[in-house]
Amino acid sequence: MPNRTVFFISDGTGITAETFGNSILAQFPGKRRHIRRPFIDTVEKALTVQGEINATAAAEGVKPVVFITLARDDVRDILTSAECQCLMMDMFGAFVEPLEVEFGIKSNHRVGRFSDAAKSQEYNERIEAINFSLAHDDGQSARNLEAADVILVGVSRCGKTPTSLYLAMQHGIKAANYPLIPEDFERGQLPSALAPHKKKCFGLTIDPDRLSQIRNERRPGSKYAAFENCRYEVAEAETMMKRHQIDWLSSTHKSIEEIATTILRDIRPDRLTY
C-alpha cells in the first residue's frame, strides 16, 4: 500500500473513527500521515475540511483515505459528494443505514457519544471511576478499597497505572493499584491492606528483561533497575500471587486494551457490555 494521508473526521471527538480506521489500516503495510478533524458539525466546517482534503490530493497526487462518523446528513453530504477527492469510508453509511432498514426506524442521528454529558449516568460514573483510580494509584491510599471493582497488584513499573486509568476512562471501572515491594516478599505476605479484598485482586507480571529496560529509563544504573533485582522481584511476585490464588497475566507483549479486557472478563464480566 502506498504511503498516504488519512483523515479521521467526526462531529464528536473523532476517537471512534480513528480507532476503527486504524484497526482497518493495520492490515496493510505503509507509513501514513494521520490527520484528525473533530467537531465538524456544520456545513461551513465541512466545506473547510473538503478544501483541505482536495488540497492534499492535489499536492500528493493520490487520494487521501477519509474515515468519517458524521450524524448530520447535510454535513455528511458535503464530504461524500463527488467534489471531495478522496477514498471515503463512511461508517454511518456502512452501518447505521442498513440497521435503519432492518429495524424499520430512523436513527436519532445523535452527535457524539453523549448528547448531554451532565445528564449522563454513564459519563458521571466514568468521572467518578477516574477520580477513584487517581486517588488509589500506586498504593497512595488504602481507604475505601471496598468500593474498588478491581485492585491491580504487581511489581513497580509492570503496567498497573495505565491499565487502571484505561479501565476507569473506558469502562467506568473503579480500579485501584497496589505495588508489591521487597518488604512484602521478605514477609511472604500480601500487604495487610489487601488481605480483606483478595477476591478483587488481579495480578500483572512482566518479563525481567523488559522490566529492567523500563526501570533503567527512570533510574539508570540503579539497583532498582538491575536485571538481577528485576528477576528476583518478578519471581517473588509471581510466587506470592500463586500462593494467594490471585489470577495474573504478563503485560510484556499485551496491549493495555488486551489486559483490560482480560481483567473485565475475569473480575467484572458484566462490564464487558458497558
N, C-alpha and C positions, 0 to 999 in steps of 0.2 A: 504494500500500500504506500503510495507517495506521501510525503510529509505534507500536511495540510493544516489550515487554521480551522478550528472547531469552535462554534458559538453555542453557548447554552443560554437560552432566552426564556424568561419566565415573568409572569405578573406577580410572583412572590419572590422568595429568596433565590430561586434557581437551584437549590440543593437537589431536588428530585430530578430535574432534567440532567444535572451534572452527574449524579450518581448513576442513573440509568444509562446515560450516554457513555460514561467511562467504562461501565460493565460491558457494553457492546464493543466499544473500540479496543478493549483489552484483547479481543480475539484476533486483532490484526497487528502486524509489525508497523513500526514507523514512529517517528517523534513528531508530536503535534503541538501546535500553539493553541492554548485554551483561552477563550475569552468568555467571561460570564457577564451577562447583562440582566440584572434582576429588576423587578418592579417596573416592567414595561406594561403599563396598564392603561395607556391612552393611545389614540391613533397617532398623535403627534410624536410620541416616543417611538412608536413602531416605525414610522417613516424615517426617523433619525437612524434607527438600527438598520433598516433596509439600506439606507445610503452607505452605512459602514460596511455592510456585507458586500454590496456591489463594488465598493472601492477596493476591498480586499481581493475580490475575484479578479478585478482588473489588474491589480498590482502583482498578483501571484500567478496569474494565467491559468488557474484551476478554480473550480467552485469550492467555496468553503462548505463544510458539513455543519448543519444547523439543527440542534435539538431544541424543541420548544414545548413548554407547558403553559398554554395561554387559554384562559377560560372565555374571555370575551370574543365573540365572533368577529366584530369589526376590527379588533386589534389583530386577531389571528389571520384574517383575510389579507391584511397588508403583507404579511410575511410569507404566506403560502401562495401569493399571486405569482404570475409569470414574470412580473417585473423584478422579483427577488432572485438574483442569480446565485443559487446555492443548491445543494442536495438537502432537501428539507425532510426532517424526521419529526413528524407531528404526533406527539404522544397522545394528545386528546383525540385527534382524528383516528389514530390507530386503535385506541382502547375505549374511550368514552362513547363515541358514536355507535359502534357495534353493540355496546351494552344498552344504549338507549333503545335501539331496535329490538333487542332481545327482551328487555323489561317492558317495553311498550310505554315508556315515560321519558320525559326530558330530564336531563340532569339539572342541578341547581346552578351550574356554572359558577361555583363559588371561587373567588380569587384567593389563592393562598391556602395554607393548611388550616388556619384559624380565622374564621370570619370576624370574631371579636375576642382577642386573647384574654381580655379582662374578665369575660364571662365564661371562659372555657375551663371546666374542671380538670380536663386532661393537661392543659397548659399550666395551671396552678400547681398540679401535682408534680409536674416536671421541675418547676422552680423550687418547690419545697424539697424535692429529692436532691437537686443540685446543692442547695444550702446545707442539707444534711451531710452530703458526701464531702463537701469542703471542710465542714466542722469536724469530721471524723477521718480526715486524711492522715495517713502515716501514724496512727495511734495517738493523735493530738488530744483526743478526748475519749474516755470510756463511758461518759454519761449517755444515758438513753439508748444504749446499744440494743435494748429490747425492741426498739422501734425499727431497727435495721431489717431490710429484706434479705441482705446477704452481707457477710463480713469476709473480705478477701484477706488471706494470710500468705506470707511468704517472705523470703529474704529481701533485703533492701535492693531496689532497682530491678525487680523482676517483672514490672509492669502493672503493679496494683493500682497506682494512682490514675493513669489514663483509662484503665478498664473501669474503675469506679465512676469516673466522670462520664464516660461514654454510657454506662448503664443508666446514670441519672438523667443525662441530657436526652438520650434517645428513647428510653423506655420508662422513665419516671420511677426507677428503682432506687430506693434508699440504700446505697452501698457504702459501708464503712470499709476501711482497710487498716490492717494492723501488721507491723513488721515483726518477723521472728529474728531475734538478735542472739549473739553468742551467750549472753547470760541465760536465756531460755534453754539453750542447748546444754549448758552446764547443769542446769536443774533437771533437765529431761522432761519438762512440763510446759504445756501451753501457758502463755501469760494468764494470770489469775482473772483478769477482766474478761477473758474469752470463755472460760470454763462453763459458765451458765448458758452460753449461746453456741455451743459446739455444733448443734444441728444446723445453724445458719452459716457456718464457716465453709469456705471453698478455697482451696489452696492453689497457688501459682508457683511453678518452679521454672528453672531456666538452665540451659547448658552452661557449665562453669566457664568455658572459653568465652562465650558471648557475654556473660556477666562481668568477667574481667575487663573486656573491651569497654563495656558501658561505664563501669566504675572508673576506669582509667581516664575517661573523658572528663570525669568530675573531679577526681583526686589522683592525678597521675603519679605513679611510683609509690603509692601508699600501701601499707599492709592491707587496708580495706579493699584495694583493687587487685592485690596479688592473686595469681591463679590458684596457688595452694590454699589460700584462705577462702577464695570463692568456692573451690571444690569441697572444702570442709563444710562451709555453711549450707551449700545446696544439699549435700548428703545428709547432714543432720536435720535439715528442714523436712526433707522427704521421709526420713525415718520417723520423725515426730508426727507427721501427717498420717502415715500408715498406722502408727501406734494408736492414734486417736480416731482412726477410721474417718478421716476427712478426705473427701474427693478432691482430686487435684489434676492439673494438666500442665504441660510445658508451654510457655509462651515463646519459646525460641523461634519457631517457624510458623507461628499463627498470628493472624491479624487481630486487632482489638475486636473487630466485628465477630470473628470466629470464636474468640474467647468468651465474649459477652453472650453469644447465642448458646454456647455450651452451658454456661452458668445458668441462664434462664431455663434451659431445658431441664437441668438437674435440680435447681433450687426453687424456681418460680415458673413452672411450665404454663401457668395461667397467663403470664405476662407476655408470652410469645405472640399473643394476639393483640397486644397493646397498640 
